[in-house]
């Protein structure tokens, strides 16, 4: 991103966006809520999720087979020749910033999602799998709206 920013706005001296501005694609969404529903209201909570997943997988496979190909084959691709990855020394601080921000951005929601159900069950003495799944789903949320680039 920093390189793209430098190409788009040469001479501004401002770094490009960092990892904290990327959308939270790692959020679990409704999965904990659905798991809580299965755990609380289904007769065989360890079997039914796999059966539902298998049914959805079969529906997706059938859809893939039935949907026509929308693209045409292009020209033959050149042979793949991997190159050594290197980062110029002046660009390394930006990469470190993005690495730390990305690690923090992934670690914090995971910690909340693992601790919240246990906290509700032990500290609040509410042993409802549905409530634990609901809290975990709500804690992930859609995240903050993406930031717009600074004017200028």
N, C-alpha and C positions, 0 to 999 in steps of 0.2 A: 504494500500500500504506500509505503514511503517513497518508493521509486516512481510509482504512478503519479503521486502528488508532485514530485519534483519535475516530472516530465510535463504535467499539466500546467504547473505554475512555477516556472524556473525563476530563481532569484528571490522567492518570497521568504526563504529561510525557515518557514514553519514546517514542522514534521507532519507527516500524514496521520490519518486516524490510527488509533491503537486498538487492541483486541477488546477493550471494554465497550466499544461502540458496535460490536458485531451482535447480531440477534441471538437470543438464547435458544439455539436449536437443540440443546441437550435436555430440555425440560421434559418430564415424563408425561405431562398432559393428563388425559383422563384414565390412563392405565391403572394407577392405584385405586381410583374410584371404582372401576369395573372389577378389579380384583377383590375389593372390599364387598361389593355386591355379591360376587360369587361365593366368597367365604361365609357370608352371613345368610344368604337365602337359598343356596343350592344344596341339594342332598349330598352330592359327592364333590366337594370343593377342590379336591386334588385331581379329579379326572375331567370335569366339565370344561375348565379353561383350555385344556389340550384339545378336546373335541371341538370347541368353538374355533380355536386357532386353526385346526386342520380344515374345518369347513370353510373358513375365510380364505385359507391358502388355496383350496381347490377352486373357489369362486374366482380368485385372482388369476390362477393358472388358466382357467377356461377363458377369462376375459383377454388374457394375453394371446391366446391361440386365435380367438375370434376377431380381434382388432387387426385391420389391415396395416401393412407397412406404409408409412407416410413419406419416407424418404427414398431417394434413388441412390444406388451405390455410386460412390464417387470414383475418381481415378485411384490407381494403386498408391498406397501410402509408401513413403520412403522407409528404408530400413531403420529400425530403432537403434540409435547409438547413444547410450547414456553417457552423460558427462559428469565430471566431478563437481559437487556442489561447493561453492565458495561464496563468502560474503566479504565485501570490502571492509577494511577496518573502520572507516568512518560511518558505515551503516550498521555496525554491530550493536550499538546501544539501543537502536530502534527495535532490533530483533529481540534483544533481551527484555525490553519493555513489553513487547507483545507476548513473549513467552510467559512472563510472570503474570500478566493480566489474564491470559487465557487459562493458565493453571488455576488461578484464583477463581475465575469465572466458572470453571467446571467443578472445582472442589467445594465451593460454598453451597450450591444447591444440593449436591450429593450428600453433604453432611446433614443439611436440614431434612432431606427426605429420608435419611436413615434414622435420625434421632427422633423425629416427630411422633411416629406411631408408638415407640417405646415410652416416650415421655407421657403421652396421653394415657397409655395403659397402666403404667406404674405410678406416676406422680399424681395424676388426676383420677386414678382408679376407675376409668371408663374403659371397659374391655369390649369395644365394638369395632370389628374390622371395617365396617362401613364408615364409621367416623374417622378412623385412622386413614383410610384411603381418601376420604373427602378432604381432610386437612392437608395431606400430602399433595393432592391435586391442586388445591387452592394455593398452596405455598409456592408452587412452580409458576402458575399464572402465565400470561403471555409475555411478561417482561416489559421493560420500558420501551417507549417508541424510539425508533432510530433517530439519531441526531442528524440535523442537516449540516452540511459543511459551512464553515464560517464565510461570511460575505467577502467578496473581493478577490 
